[in-house]
Amino acid sequence: MRSSPILLVCAAALAALAVPAPVMAGDGGGVAAPDEPHSDVGGGRFGTHVPAKKRRARKRRGTVLTSFEVRRRSIALYGRPARIVFTLEGRRAVRARIHVLSAANRSRVATIDLGERGAGRHSVPFSGLETGTPLPEGAYLLHIAGRRLRRGPTASSTAEVEVSHYAFPIAGSFDWGGDGSRFGAKRDGHRHQGQDLAAAEGTPVVAPRAGEIEVVQYQARGAGHYVVLDSEDEDRDYVFMHLRTGSITVEEGETVRTGQQLGEVGSTGASSGPHLHFEIWVGGGWFTGGEPIDPLPLLRSWAP
């Protein structure tokens, strides 16, 4: 059966309509590659990604440490504390902490919470007793830290401090003397009950440990002007003899701190020259059931 010419023309027309028309570019007149995004830049090539606008760098927020120092690099327990002084800048307060690190290996020994601290200059004491347990003797690093606290470009955040448990009783130059200055040396009718430390007259004499002043007296033929200190947290009495006339700065019943001045080296009483006669009594106290011990080993351990 022959096809009609009219039917052939109609079939051709329908086939032409079934072919999809090419997708025209909006601005460039070209053909977009399959599965590629349409360019929204006039005259640009299709299929090319245009980088997004760079985000503005965020300003680093938080509080800035601009200075940090420890005033008094050497302290004694129960004595005058050091001062931690630091300055902060910023709009927000931070919860600041002081990490106490061993200077030997930087291990953390303790942490002191300073609470919320805002912008400005801050000063806090450091005694070595802040955590309730006395720090062992030694060298430490104090490091300030806190969430959103950052160090300024010229500031340090760490400082060193030395902690001791006792103060040497003479705050100045001294001499240990010879055999006659030692505990147990022969004296007329008795044995020497202390250690003599030769020093210039007027050299300050200080408390080795905090405690209460028990005695402030004068003995013309023996100790001269002397002071007895009862240590409040240990079974010891400390005795200081031959003090300079008019130099004693404490009274009986007064509480003193470690390192506090008690008087000055002198040569009062039975003395042949300026020196401090220093005694330590244990087991009941000075002349109240106790007995003297050789103070030299302890003095050597306290010596600067």
PyMOL commands that set and color helices and strands:
alter all, ss='L'
color gray80, all
select helices_A, chain A and resi 5-18+179-181+296-302
alter helices_A, ss='H'
color red, helices_A
select strands_A, chain A and resi 63-71+74-76+82-89+94-102+108-117+120-126+138-145+149-151+158-164+186-187+190-191+195-198+204-206+211-219+224-231+237-243+255-256+261-264+275-282+291-293
alter strands_A, ss='S'
color yellow, strands_A
deselect
rebuild
show_as cartoon
